[in-house]
């Protein structure tokens, strides 16, 4: 089935926070109009979501069918595995600069360049694994900017659980969280158990009274299993 395709543009910002040039991708829907307001998704591991997760293809389809409002997607991406750890991992040396980059530099740039809603209800952070972790923590640090969070098998440790525990119910986040039943031993993460801490994270979300969709899929920690879920994530969060 064919449907109108949006356009993807390269962009970059010279970041004060990170002291480097940060490249990213901007997806504009097929019927983009500068006179209409758009919702916003900022996705980490962005090239993976675009190429492996088919995020923009699903957005094209759902927007064309009227199941997704007109949405701009901005995709940040890592330069290397080391760069990803530095920026996304809670212990990464650039993590405490990357989150302010998203909130204090990227958001103002987007709002200046494109007709986006400024209400937190119209802004979403999205990511898989460590990219999900930094998305979740950015929302916690900047709840006035972001309400919606999409998490595919986020990395969760005790510090993250404590951070969520300390977040007040008044943040009233809307969260989509999935993890694989086979993620008890994730080889690419030193055989770490992702499933158990994700279950604990979900229980914390429930205790806070946040609106949360949680599901455990049959599969492991890879795009083979996340990719088929991306469309449902958009449908569940924006229906």
Secondary structure, DSSP 8 states (H G I E B T S, - for coil): ------EEEEEEEEETTTTEEEEEEEEE-TT--TTS-BEEEEESSHHHHHHTS-HHHHHHHHHHTTSS--EEEEEE--SSHHHHHHHHSTT-TTHHHHHHIIIIIIHHHHHHHS-B--SGGGEEEEEETHHHHHHHHHHHHTTTT--EEEEES----HHHHHHHHHS-GGG--EEEEEEETTTTSBGGGTTB--HHHHHHHHHHHHHHT-EEEEEEESS-SSHHHHHHHHHHHHHHHH-
